[in-house]
């Protein structure tokens, strides 16, 4: 099942989409649908991760000062060696 709706974009964006569609031998509609699906998946993933990390914080699950110092030290050593 699919749903149809209208989206307004800048002329420049529509032109770029048309160029990509032509290069990939796809329709403008196909390219727009792929872009929207990818955006929705990325946003869902990001929000799920944010909610999970907030739940951890609410439970008081934080890195200790020692844990943070180890990570920072690792990167400082890496920078100094370069």
PDB file with SEQRES, HELIX, SHEET and CRYST1 records, atoms N, CA, C and O in Angstrom:
SEQRES   1 A   82  UNK UNK UNK UNK UNK UNK UNK UNK UNK UNK UNK UNK UNK          
SEQRES   2 A   82  UNK UNK UNK UNK UNK UNK UNK UNK UNK UNK UNK UNK UNK          
SEQRES   3 A   82  UNK UNK UNK UNK UNK UNK UNK UNK UNK UNK UNK UNK UNK          
SEQRES   4 A   82  UNK UNK UNK UNK UNK UNK UNK UNK UNK UNK UNK UNK UNK          
SEQRES   5 A   82  UNK UNK UNK UNK UNK UNK UNK UNK UNK UNK UNK UNK UNK          
SEQRES   6 A   82  UNK UNK UNK UNK UNK UNK UNK UNK UNK UNK UNK UNK UNK          
SEQRES   7 A   82  UNK UNK UNK UNK                                              
HELIX    1 AA1 UNK A   11  UNK A   23  1                                  13    
HELIX    2 AA2 UNK A   28  UNK A   58  1                                  31    
HELIX    3 AA3 UNK A   65  UNK A   81  1                                  17    
CRYST1    1.000    1.000    1.000  90.00  90.00  90.00 P 1           1          
ATOM      1  N   UNK A   1       0.847  -1.169   0.000  1.00  0.00           N  
ATOM      2  CA  UNK A   1       0.000   0.000   0.000  1.00  0.00           C  
ATOM      3  C   UNK A   1       0.893   1.232   0.000  1.00  0.00           C  
ATOM      4  O   UNK A   1       1.902   1.264   0.704  1.00  0.00           O  
ATOM      5  N   UNK A   2       0.541   2.222  -0.762  1.00  0.00           N  
ATOM      6  CA  UNK A   2       1.293   3.474  -0.805  1.00  0.00           C  
ATOM      7  C   UNK A   2       0.340   4.649  -0.651  1.00  0.00           C  
ATOM      8  O   UNK A   2      -0.855   4.530  -0.921  1.00  0.00           O  
ATOM      9  N   UNK A   3       0.864   5.757  -0.224  1.00  0.00           N  
ATOM     10  CA  UNK A   3       0.088   6.985  -0.084  1.00  0.00           C  
ATOM     11  C   UNK A   3       0.718   8.054  -0.955  1.00  0.00           C  
ATOM     12  O   UNK A   3       1.940   8.113  -1.085  1.00  0.00           O  
ATOM     13  N   UNK A   4      -0.091   8.882  -1.539  1.00  0.00           N  
ATOM     14  CA  UNK A   4       0.395   9.976  -2.373  1.00  0.00           C  
ATOM     15  C   UNK A   4       0.157  11.298  -1.658  1.00  0.00           C  
ATOM     16  O   UNK A   4      -0.889  11.505  -1.043  1.00  0.00           O  
ATOM     17  N   UNK A   5       1.141  12.192  -1.746  1.00  0.00           N  
ATOM     18  CA  UNK A   5       0.962  13.536  -1.207  1.00  0.00           C  
ATOM     19  C   UNK A   5       1.902  14.471  -1.949  1.00  0.00           C  
ATOM     20  O   UNK A   5       2.816  14.030  -2.647  1.00  0.00           O  
ATOM     21  N   UNK A   6       1.668  15.758  -1.792  1.00  0.00           N  
ATOM     22  CA  UNK A   6       2.453  16.776  -2.484  1.00  0.00           C  
ATOM     23  C   UNK A   6       3.468  17.375  -1.517  1.00  0.00           C  
ATOM     24  O   UNK A   6       3.159  17.644  -0.357  1.00  0.00           O  
ATOM     25  N   UNK A   7       4.675  17.577  -2.012  1.00  0.00           N  
ATOM     26  CA  UNK A   7       5.731  18.196  -1.222  1.00  0.00           C  
ATOM     27  C   UNK A   7       6.291  19.355  -2.034  1.00  0.00           C  
ATOM     28  O   UNK A   7       6.577  19.210  -3.222  1.00  0.00           O  
ATOM     29  N   UNK A   8       6.443  20.490  -1.396  1.00  0.00           N  
ATOM     30  CA  UNK A   8       7.030  21.643  -2.069  1.00  0.00           C  
ATOM     31  C   UNK A   8       8.513  21.728  -1.692  1.00  0.00           C  
ATOM     32  O   UNK A   8       8.877  21.678  -0.517  1.00  0.00           O  
ATOM     33  N   UNK A   9       9.348  21.856  -2.712  1.00  0.00           N  
ATOM     34  CA  UNK A   9      10.787  22.029  -2.512  1.00  0.00           C  
ATOM     35  C   UNK A   9      11.254  23.183  -3.384  1.00  0.00           C  
ATOM     36  O   UNK A   9      10.564  23.594  -4.318  1.00  0.00           O  
ATOM     37  N   UNK A  10      12.414  23.688  -3.071  1.00  0.00           N  
ATOM     38  CA  UNK A  10      13.000  24.757  -3.882  1.00  0.00           C  
ATOM     39  C   UNK A  10      13.234  24.235  -5.299  1.00  0.00           C  
ATOM     40  O   UNK A  10      13.473  23.045  -5.508  1.00  0.00           O  
ATOM     41  N   UNK A  11      13.160  25.148  -6.266  1.00  0.00           N  
ATOM     42  CA  UNK A  11      13.412  24.771  -7.660  1.00  0.00           C  
ATOM     43  C   UNK A  11      14.773  24.110  -7.810  1.00  0.00           C  
ATOM     44  O   UNK A  11      14.918  23.137  -8.550  1.00  0.00           O  
ATOM     45  N   UNK A  12      15.764  24.636  -7.113  1.00  0.00           N  
ATOM     46  CA  UNK A  12      17.120  24.083  -7.185  1.00  0.00           C  
ATOM     47  C   UNK A  12      17.141  22.627  -6.721  1.00  0.00           C  
ATOM     48  O   UNK A  12      17.800  21.784  -7.331  1.00  0.00           O  
ATOM     49  N   UNK A  13      16.426  22.341  -5.651  1.00  0.00           N  
ATOM     50  CA  UNK A  13      16.364  20.973  -5.136  1.00  0.00           C  
ATOM     51  C   UNK A  13      15.666  20.059  -6.128  1.00  0.00           C  
ATOM     52  O   UNK A  13      16.121  18.940  -6.367  1.00  0.00           O  
ATOM     53  N   UNK A  14      14.572  20.520  -6.706  1.00  0.00           N  
ATOM     54  CA  UNK A  14      13.850  19.716  -7.699  1.00  0.00           C  
ATOM     55  C   UNK A  14      14.731  19.435  -8.907  1.00  0.00           C  
ATOM     56  O   UNK A  14      14.718  18.329  -9.449  1.00  0.00           O  
ATOM     57  N   UNK A  15      15.498  20.439  -9.329  1.00  0.00           N  
ATOM     58  CA  UNK A  15      16.400  20.238 -10.470  1.00  0.00           C  
ATOM     59  C   UNK A  15      17.484  19.212 -10.151  1.00  0.00           C  
ATOM     60  O   UNK A  15      17.801  18.358 -10.979  1.00  0.00           O  
ATOM     61  N   UNK A  16      18.046  19.298  -8.959  1.00  0.00           N  
ATOM     62  CA  UNK A  16      19.066  18.325  -8.550  1.00  0.00           C  
ATOM     63  C   UNK A  16      18.470  16.920  -8.477  1.00  0.00           C  
ATOM     64  O   UNK A  16      19.100  15.945  -8.886  1.00  0.00           O  
ATOM     65  N   UNK A  17      17.253  16.830  -7.954  1.00  0.00           N  
ATOM     66  CA  UNK A  17      16.577  15.533  -7.883  1.00  0.00           C  
ATOM     67  C   UNK A  17      16.360  14.963  -9.277  1.00  0.00           C  
ATOM     68  O   UNK A  17      16.569  13.772  -9.506  1.00  0.00           O  
ATOM     69  N   UNK A  18      15.941  15.811 -10.205  1.00  0.00           N  
ATOM     70  CA  UNK A  18      15.751  15.368 -11.593  1.00  0.00           C  
ATOM     71  C   UNK A  18      17.056  14.883 -12.208  1.00  0.00           C  
ATOM     72  O   UNK A  18      17.077  13.882 -12.924  1.00  0.00           O  
ATOM     73  N   UNK A  19      18.134  15.589 -11.930  1.00  0.00           N  
ATOM     74  CA  UNK A  19      19.441  15.186 -12.475  1.00  0.00           C  
ATOM     75  C   UNK A  19      19.872  13.834 -11.912  1.00  0.00           C  
ATOM     76  O   UNK A  19      20.353  12.971 -12.647  1.00  0.00           O  
ATOM     77  N   UNK A  20      19.694  13.657 -10.597  1.00  0.00           N  
ATOM     78  CA  UNK A  20      20.035  12.371  -9.988  1.00  0.00           C  
ATOM     79  C   UNK A  20      19.178  11.247 -10.564  1.00  0.00           C  
ATOM     80  O   UNK A  20      19.676  10.170 -10.889  1.00  0.00           O  
ATOM     81  N   UNK A  21      17.893  11.518 -10.681  1.00  0.00           N  
ATOM     82  CA  UNK A  21      16.976  10.510 -11.209  1.00  0.00           C  
ATOM     83  C   UNK A  21      17.375  10.101 -12.613  1.00  0.00           C  
ATOM     84  O   UNK A  21      17.342   8.918 -12.953  1.00  0.00           O  
ATOM     85  N   UNK A  22      17.750  11.069 -13.428  1.00  0.00           N  
ATOM     86  CA  UNK A  22      18.156  10.761 -14.800  1.00  0.00           C  
ATOM     87  C   UNK A  22      19.435   9.927 -14.817  1.00  0.00           C  
ATOM     88  O   UNK A  22      19.531   8.951 -15.561  1.00  0.00           O  
ATOM     89  N   UNK A  23      20.410  10.307 -14.003  1.00  0.00           N  
ATOM     90  CA  UNK A  23      21.674   9.573 -13.946  1.00  0.00           C  
ATOM     91  C   UNK A  23      21.477   8.141 -13.470  1.00  0.00           C  
ATOM     92  O   UNK A  23      22.185   7.231 -13.902  1.00  0.00           O  
ATOM     93  N   UNK A  24      20.515   7.948 -12.581  1.00  0.00           N  
ATOM     94  CA  UNK A  24      20.278   6.616 -12.020  1.00  0.00           C  
ATOM     95  C   UNK A  24      19.160   5.864 -12.744  1.00  0.00           C  
ATOM     96  O   UNK A  24      18.784   4.759 -12.354  1.00  0.00           O  
ATOM     97  N   UNK A  25      18.644   6.476 -13.791  1.00  0.00           N  
ATOM     98  CA  UNK A  25      17.573   5.881 -14.586  1.00  0.00           C  
ATOM     99  C   UNK A  25      16.372   5.516 -13.710  1.00  0.00           C  
ATOM    100  O   UNK A  25      15.828   4.415 -13.790  1.00  0.00           O  
ATOM    101  N   UNK A  26      15.985   6.466 -12.882  1.00  0.00           N  
ATOM    102  CA  UNK A  26      14.832   6.321 -11.998  1.00  0.00           C  
ATOM    103  C   UNK A  26      13.930   7.527 -12.172  1.00  0.00           C  
ATOM    104  O   UNK A  26      14.331   8.533 -12.756  1.00  0.00           O  
ATOM    105  N   UNK A  27      12.723   7.426 -11.670  1.00  0.00           N  
ATOM    106  CA  UNK A  27      11.797   8.556 -11.740  1.00  0.00           C  
ATOM    107  C   UNK A  27      12.037   9.505 -10.577  1.00  0.00           C  
ATOM    108  O   UNK A  27      12.630   9.128  -9.566  1.00  0.00           O  
ATOM    109  N   UNK A  28      11.575  10.731 -10.727  1.00  0.00           N  
ATOM    110  CA  UNK A  28      11.645  11.706  -9.645  1.00  0.00           C  
ATOM    111  C   UNK A  28      10.885  11.172  -8.432  1.00  0.00           C  
ATOM    112  O   UNK A  28      11.338  11.309  -7.296  1.00  0.00           O  
ATOM    113  N   UNK A  29       9.749  10.576  -8.679  1.00  0.00           N  
ATOM    114  CA  UNK A  29       8.922  10.044  -7.596  1.00  0.00           C  
ATOM    115  C   UNK A  29       9.664   8.952  -6.827  1.00  0.00           C  
ATOM    116  O   UNK A  29       9.629   8.923  -5.597  1.00  0.00           O  
ATOM    117  N   UNK A  30      10.335   8.055  -7.552  1.00  0.00           N  
ATOM    118  CA  UNK A  30      11.089   6.975  -6.918  1.00  0.00           C  
ATOM    119  C   UNK A  30      12.186   7.565  -6.030  1.00  0.00           C  
ATOM    120  O   UNK A  30      12.360   7.149  -4.885  1.00  0.00           O  
ATOM    121  N   UNK A  31      12.918   8.533  -6.569  1.00  0.00           N  
ATOM    122  CA  UNK A  31      14.025   9.131  -5.827  1.00  0.00           C  
ATOM    123  C   UNK A  31      13.517   9.847  -4.570  1.00  0.00           C  
ATOM    124  O   UNK A  31      14.129   9.738  -3.508  1.00  0.00           O  
ATOM    125  N   UNK A  32      12.415  10.571  -4.685  1.00  0.00           N  
ATOM    126  CA  UNK A  32      11.865  11.276  -3.537  1.00  0.00           C  
ATOM    127  C   UNK A  32      11.393  10.283  -2.474  1.00  0.00           C  
ATOM    128  O   UNK A  32      11.623  10.491  -1.283  1.00  0.00           O  
ATOM    129  N   UNK A  33      10.743   9.219  -2.900  1.00  0.00           N  
ATOM    130  CA  UNK A  33      10.268   8.208  -1.953  1.00  0.00           C  
ATOM    131  C   UNK A  33      11.440   7.558  -1.222  1.00  0.00           C  
ATOM    132  O   UNK A  33      11.376   7.344  -0.011  1.00  0.00           O  
ATOM    133  N   UNK A  34      12.508   7.243  -1.953  1.00  0.00           N  
ATOM    134  CA  UNK A  34      13.697   6.648  -1.328  1.00  0.00           C  
ATOM    135  C   UNK A  34      14.295   7.603  -0.294  1.00  0.00           C  
ATOM    136  O   UNK A  34      14.676   7.184   0.799  1.00  0.00           O  
ATOM    137  N   UNK A  35      14.375   8.879  -0.643  1.00  0.00           N  
ATOM    138  CA  UNK A  35      14.947   9.869   0.269  1.00  0.00           C  
ATOM    139  C   UNK A  35      14.095  10.002   1.523  1.00  0.00           C  
ATOM    140  O   UNK A  35      14.629  10.072   2.630  1.00  0.00           O  
ATOM    141  N   UNK A  36      12.790  10.036   1.364  1.00  0.00           N  
ATOM    142  CA  UNK A  36      11.898  10.159   2.519  1.00  0.00           C  
ATOM    143  C   UNK A  36      11.997   8.933   3.406  1.00  0.00           C  
ATOM    144  O   UNK A  36      12.053   9.058   4.630  1.00  0.00           O  
ATOM    145  N   UNK A  37      12.017   7.752   2.810  1.00  0.00           N  
ATOM    146  CA  UNK A  37      12.142   6.525   3.600  1.00  0.00           C  
ATOM    147  C   UNK A  37      13.449   6.496   4.387  1.00  0.00           C  
ATOM    148  O   UNK A  37      13.458   6.119   5.559  1.00  0.00           O  
ATOM    149  N   UNK A  38      14.553   6.894   3.750  1.00  0.00           N  
ATOM    150  CA  UNK A  38      15.847   6.912   4.431  1.00  0.00           C  
ATOM    151  C   UNK A  38      15.830   7.915   5.583  1.00  0.00           C  
ATOM    152  O   UNK A  38      16.358   7.634   6.659  1.00  0.00           O  
ATOM    153  N   UNK A  39      15.228   9.077   5.362  1.00  0.00           N  
ATOM    154  CA  UNK A  39      15.147  10.099   6.399  1.00  0.00           C  
ATOM    155  C   UNK A  39      14.325   9.608   7.583  1.00  0.00           C  
ATOM    156  O   UNK A  39      14.725   9.782   8.735  1.00  0.00           O  
ATOM    157  N   UNK A  40      13.188   8.998   7.306  1.00  0.00           N  
ATOM    158  CA  UNK A  40      12.315   8.499   8.372  1.00  0.00           C  
ATOM    159  C   UNK A  40      13.034   7.422   9.186  1.00  0.00           C  
ATOM    160  O   UNK A  40      12.976   7.439  10.416  1.00  0.00           O  
ATOM    161  N   UNK A  41      13.709   6.490   8.518  1.00  0.00           N  
ATOM    162  CA  UNK A  41      14.445   5.435   9.226  1.00  0.00           C  
ATOM    163  C   UNK A  41      15.521   6.029  10.120  1.00  0.00           C  
ATOM    164  O   UNK A  41      15.688   5.605  11.264  1.00  0.00           O  
ATOM    165  N   UNK A  42      16.261   7.024   9.595  1.00  0.00           N  
ATOM    166  CA  UNK A  42      17.337   7.650  10.362  1.00  0.00           C  
ATOM    167  C   UNK A  42      16.772   8.378  11.575  1.00  0.00           C  
ATOM    168  O   UNK A  42      17.326   8.275  12.669  1.00  0.00           O  
ATOM    169  N   UNK A  43      15.696   9.099  11.400  1.00  0.00           N  
ATOM    170  CA  UNK A  43      15.088   9.832  12.505  1.00  0.00           C  
ATOM    171  C   UNK A  43      14.539   8.879  13.566  1.00  0.00           C  
ATOM    172  O   UNK A  43      14.695   9.122  14.762  1.00  0.00           O  
ATOM    173  N   UNK A  44      13.902   7.807  13.130  1.00  0.00           N  
ATOM    174  CA  UNK A  44      13.392   6.809  14.091  1.00  0.00           C  
ATOM    175  C   UNK A  44      14.522   6.229  14.913  1.00  0.00           C  
ATOM    176  O   UNK A  44      14.407   6.110  16.133  1.00  0.00           O  
ATOM    177  N   UNK A  45      15.622   5.866  14.255  1.00  0.00           N  
ATOM    178  CA  UNK A  45      16.778   5.293  14.944  1.00  0.00           C  
ATOM    179  C   UNK A  45      17.334   6.299  15.949  1.00  0.00           C  
ATOM    180  O   UNK A  45      17.595   5.961  17.104  1.00  0.00           O  
ATOM    181  N   UNK A  46      17.512   7.542  15.493  1.00  0.00           N  
ATOM    182  CA  UNK A  46      18.099   8.557  16.362  1.00  0.00           C  
ATOM    183  C   UNK A  46      17.219   8.818  17.584  1.00  0.00           C  
ATOM    184  O   UNK A  46      17.726   8.907  18.702  1.00  0.00           O  
ATOM    185  N   UNK A  47      15.933   8.938  17.386  1.00  0.00           N  
ATOM    186  CA  UNK A  47      15.036   9.190  18.517  1.00  0.00           C  
ATOM    187  C   UNK A  47      14.996   8.007  19.481  1.00  0.00           C  
ATOM    188  O   UNK A  47      14.934   8.197  20.696  1.00  0.00           O  
ATOM    189  N   UNK A  48      15.031   6.791  18.945  1.00  0.00           N  
ATOM    190  CA  UNK A  48      15.068   5.604  19.802  1.00  0.00           C  
ATOM    191  C   UNK A  48      16.324   5.607  20.662  1.00  0.00           C  
ATOM    192  O   UNK A  48      16.263   5.309  21.855  1.00  0.00           O  
ATOM    193  N   UNK A  49      17.464   5.942  20.062  1.00  0.00           N  
ATOM    194  CA  UNK A  49      18.720   5.990  20.807  1.00  0.00           C  
ATOM    195  C   UNK A  49      18.695   7.093  21.861  1.00  0.00           C  
ATOM    196  O   UNK A  49      19.161   6.883  22.981  1.00  0.00           O  
ATOM    197  N   UNK A  50      18.166   8.252  21.523  1.00  0.00           N  
ATOM    198  CA  UNK A  50      18.079   9.347  22.499  1.00  0.00           C  
ATOM    199  C   UNK A  50      17.200   8.936  23.670  1.00  0.00           C  
ATOM    200  O   UNK A  50      17.558   9.158  24.827  1.00  0.00           O  
ATOM    201  N   UNK A  51      16.054   8.340  23.374  1.00  0.00           N  
ATOM    202  CA  UNK A  51      15.147   7.911  24.448  1.00  0.00           C  
ATOM    203  C   UNK A  51      15.809   6.861  25.340  1.00  0.00           C  
ATOM    204  O   UNK A  51      15.635   6.884  26.558  1.00  0.00           O  
ATOM    205  N   UNK A  52      16.562   5.948  24.743  1.00  0.00           N  
ATOM    206  CA  UNK A  52      17.250   4.921  25.538  1.00  0.00           C  
ATOM    207  C   UNK A  52      18.310   5.550  26.434  1.00  0.00           C  
ATOM    208  O   UNK A  52      18.437   5.172  27.599  1.00  0.00           O  
ATOM    209  N   UNK A  53      19.077   6.510  25.904  1.00  0.00           N  
ATOM    210  CA  UNK A  53      20.106   7.154  26.712  1.00  0.00           C  
ATOM    211  C   UNK A  53      19.481   8.001  27.812  1.00  0.00           C  
ATOM    212  O   UNK A  53      20.022   8.054  28.917  1.00  0.00           O  
ATOM    213  N   UNK A  54      18.355   8.667  27.545  1.00  0.00           N  
ATOM    214  CA  UNK A  54      17.670   9.432  28.591  1.00  0.00           C  
ATOM    215  C   UNK A  54      17.162   8.510  29.696  1.00  0.00           C  
ATOM    216  O   UNK A  54      17.218   8.861  30.875  1.00  0.00           O  
ATOM    217  N   UNK A  55      16.667   7.335  29.317  1.00  0.00           N  
ATOM    218  CA  UNK A  55      16.207   6.362  30.318  1.00  0.00           C  
ATOM    219  C   UNK A  55      17.382   5.918  31.185  1.00  0.00           C  
ATOM    220  O   UNK A  55      17.232   5.765  32.397  1.00  0.00           O  
ATOM    221  N   UNK A  56      18.547   5.710  30.577  1.00  0.00           N  
ATOM    222  CA  UNK A  56      19.735   5.350  31.357  1.00  0.00           C  
ATOM    223  C   UNK A  56      20.079   6.468  32.343  1.00  0.00           C  
ATOM    224  O   UNK A  56      20.381   6.210  33.509  1.00  0.00           O  
ATOM    225  N   UNK A  57      20.029   7.692  31.866  1.00  0.00           N  
ATOM    226  CA  UNK A  57      20.343   8.833  32.735  1.00  0.00           C  
ATOM    227  C   UNK A  57      19.336   8.925  33.875  1.00  0.00           C  
ATOM    228  O   UNK A  57      19.711   9.191  35.017  1.00  0.00           O  
ATOM    229  N   UNK A  58      18.063   8.706  33.569  1.00  0.00           N  
ATOM    230  CA  UNK A  58      17.033   8.738  34.614  1.00  0.00           C  
ATOM    231  C   UNK A  58      17.288   7.677  35.681  1.00  0.00           C  
ATOM    232  O   UNK A  58      16.941   7.865  36.847  1.00  0.00           O  
ATOM    233  N   UNK A  59      17.901   6.554  35.272  1.00  0.00           N  
ATOM    234  CA  UNK A  59      18.219   5.485  36.232  1.00  0.00           C  
ATOM    235  C   UNK A  59      19.548   5.753  36.946  1.00  0.00           C  
ATOM    236  O   UNK A  59      19.959   4.984  37.815  1.00  0.00           O  
ATOM    237  N   UNK A  60      20.210   6.846  36.573  1.00  0.00           N  
ATOM    238  CA  UNK A  60      21.477   7.195  37.213  1.00  0.00           C  
ATOM    239  C   UNK A  60      22.662   6.438  36.655  1.00  0.00           C  
ATOM    240  O   UNK A  60      23.701   6.346  37.309  1.00  0.00           O  
ATOM    241  N   UNK A  61      22.527   5.900  35.470  1.00  0.00           N  
ATOM    242  CA  UNK A  61      23.611   5.128  34.856  1.00  0.00           C  
ATOM    243  C   UNK A  61      24.527   6.061  34.071  1.00  0.00           C  
ATOM    244  O   UNK A  61      24.335   6.296  32.878  1.00  0.00           O  
ATOM    245  N   UNK A  62      25.524   6.583  34.773  1.00  0.00           N  
ATOM    246  CA  UNK A  62      26.481   7.496  34.169  1.00  0.00           C  
ATOM    247  C   UNK A  62      27.874   6.886  34.224  1.00  0.00           C  
ATOM    248  O   UNK A  62      28.150   6.009  35.042  1.00  0.00           O  
ATOM    249  N   UNK A  63      28.742   7.359  33.348  1.00  0.00           N  
ATOM    250  CA  UNK A  63      30.144   6.954  33.410  1.00  0.00           C  
ATOM    251  C   UNK A  63      30.769   7.589  34.644  1.00  0.00           C  
ATOM    252  O   UNK A  63      30.446   8.719  35.012  1.00  0.00           O  
ATOM    253  N   UNK A  64      31.668   6.845  35.275  1.00  0.00           N  
ATOM    254  CA  UNK A  64      32.366   7.391  36.444  1.00  0.00           C  
ATOM    255  C   UNK A  64      33.437   8.374  35.971  1.00  0.00           C  
ATOM    256  O   UNK A  64      33.788   8.406  34.792  1.00  0.00           O  
ATOM    257  N   UNK A  65      33.947   9.167  36.900  1.00  0.00           N  
ATOM    258  CA  UNK A  65      35.032  10.088  36.563  1.00  0.00           C  
ATOM    259  C   UNK A  65      36.229   9.318  36.024  1.00  0.00           C  
ATOM    260  O   UNK A  65      36.918   9.778  35.113  1.00  0.00           O  
ATOM    261  N   UNK A  66      36.468   8.144  36.594  1.00  0.00           N  
ATOM    262  CA  UNK A  66      37.595   7.311  36.158  1.00  0.00           C  
ATOM    263  C   UNK A  66      37.382   6.829  34.716  1.00  0.00           C  
ATOM    264  O   UNK A  66      38.317   6.841  33.916  1.00  0.00           O  
ATOM    265  N   UNK A  67      36.157   6.406  34.386  1.00  0.00           N  
ATOM    266  CA  UNK A  67      35.855   5.960  33.020  1.00  0.00           C  
ATOM    267  C   UNK A  67      36.083   7.085  32.010  1.00  0.00           C  
ATOM    268  O   UNK A  67      36.670   6.866  30.950  1.00  0.00           O  
ATOM    269  N   UNK A  68      35.622   8.274  32.340  1.00  0.00           N  
ATOM    270  CA  UNK A  68      35.783   9.418  31.450  1.00  0.00           C  
ATOM    271  C   UNK A  68      37.265   9.749  31.289  1.00  0.00           C  
ATOM    272  O   UNK A  68      37.722  10.023  30.179  1.00  0.00           O  
ATOM    273  N   UNK A  69      38.006   9.725  32.372  1.00  0.00           N  
ATOM    274  CA  UNK A  69      39.438  10.031  32.323  1.00  0.00           C  
ATOM    275  C   UNK A  69      40.171   9.038  31.431  1.00  0.00           C  
ATOM    276  O   UNK A  69      41.083   9.434  30.705  1.00  0.00           O  
ATOM    277  N   UNK A  70      39.802   7.763  31.464  1.00  0.00           N  
ATOM    278  CA  UNK A  70      40.440   6.752  30.615  1.00  0.00           C  
ATOM    279  C   UNK A  70      40.206   7.055  29.137  1.00  0.00           C  
ATOM    280  O   UNK A  70      41.128   6.963  28.326  1.00  0.00           O  
ATOM    281  N   UNK A  71      38.993   7.410  28.798  1.00  0.00           N  
ATOM    282  CA  UNK A  71      38.668   7.706  27.397  1.00  0.00           C  
ATOM    283  C   UNK A  71      39.399   8.957  26.934  1.00  0.00           C  
ATOM    284  O   UNK A  71      39.993   8.968  25.856  1.00  0.00           O  
ATOM    285  N   UNK A  72      39.358  10.004  27.739  1.00  0.00           N  
ATOM    286  CA  UNK A  72      40.043  11.250  27.382  1.00  0.00           C  
ATOM    287  C   UNK A  72      41.540  10.987  27.257  1.00  0.00           C  
ATOM    288  O   UNK A  72      42.179  11.451  26.313  1.00  0.00           O  
ATOM    289  N   UNK A  73      42.091  10.252  28.196  1.00  0.00           N  
ATOM    290  CA  UNK A  73      43.522   9.938  28.155  1.00  0.00           C  
ATOM    291  C   UNK A  73      43.901   9.180  26.906  1.00  0.00           C  
ATOM    292  O   UNK A  73      44.959   9.428  26.328  1.00  0.00           O  
ATOM    293  N   UNK A  74      43.069   8.274  26.487  1.00  0.00           N  
ATOM    294  CA  UNK A  74      43.327   7.495  25.271  1.00  0.00           C  
ATOM    295  C   UNK A  74      43.475   8.418  24.064  1.00  0.00           C  
ATOM    296  O   UNK A  74      44.394   8.255  23.261  1.00  0.00           O  
ATOM    297  N   UNK A  75      42.566   9.390  23.939  1.00  0.00           N  
ATOM    298  CA  UNK A  75      42.617  10.287  22.793  1.00  0.00           C  
ATOM    299  C   UNK A  75      43.722  11.323  22.904  1.00  0.00           C  
ATOM    300  O   UNK A  75      44.283  11.743  21.891  1.00  0.00           O  
ATOM    301  N   UNK A  76      44.035  11.736  24.111  1.00  0.00           N  
ATOM    302  CA  UNK A  76      45.141  12.677  24.289  1.00  0.00           C  
ATOM    303  C   UNK A  76      46.457  12.022  23.922  1.00  0.00           C  
ATOM    304  O   UNK A  76      47.304  12.651  23.288  1.00  0.00           O  
ATOM    305  N   UNK A  77      46.645  10.761  24.312  1.00  0.00           N  
ATOM    306  CA  UNK A  77      47.862  10.028  23.931  1.00  0.00           C  
ATOM    307  C   UNK A  77      47.943   9.901  22.424  1.00  0.00           C  
ATOM    308  O   UNK A  77      49.015  10.056  21.840  1.00  0.00           O  
ATOM    309  N   UNK A  78      46.820   9.620  21.796  1.00  0.00           N  
ATOM    310  CA  UNK A  78      46.775   9.452  20.348  1.00  0.00           C  
ATOM    311  C   UNK A  78      47.173  10.743  19.633  1.00  0.00           C  
ATOM    312  O   UNK A  78      47.887  10.703  18.632  1.00  0.00           O  
ATOM    313  N   UNK A  79      46.716  11.881  20.141  1.00  0.00           N  
ATOM    314  CA  UNK A  79      47.031  13.189  19.531  1.00  0.00           C  
ATOM    315  C   UNK A  79      48.489  13.517  19.739  1.00  0.00           C  
ATOM    316  O   UNK A  79      49.149  14.018  18.829  1.00  0.00           O  
ATOM    317  N   UNK A  80      49.003  13.242  20.926  1.00  0.00           N  
ATOM    318  CA  UNK A  80      50.406  13.548  21.222  1.00  0.00           C  
ATOM    319  C   UNK A  80      51.354  12.721  20.374  1.00  0.00           C  
ATOM    320  O   UNK A  80      52.443  13.188  20.042  1.00  0.00           O  
ATOM    321  N   UNK A  81      50.969  11.507  20.016  1.00  0.00           N  
ATOM    322  CA  UNK A  81      51.827  10.617  19.231  1.00  0.00           C  
ATOM    323  C   UNK A  81      51.836  10.997  17.759  1.00  0.00           C  
ATOM    324  O   UNK A  81      52.733  10.581  17.025  1.00  0.00           O  
ATOM    325  N   UNK A  82      50.853  11.781  17.309  1.00  0.00           N  
ATOM    326  CA  UNK A  82      50.772  12.125  15.887  1.00  0.00           C  
ATOM    327  C   UNK A  82      51.767  13.162  15.496  1.00  0.00           C  
ATOM    328  O   UNK A  82      51.822  13.556  14.331  1.00  0.00           O  
TER     329      UNK A  82                                                      
END                                                                             
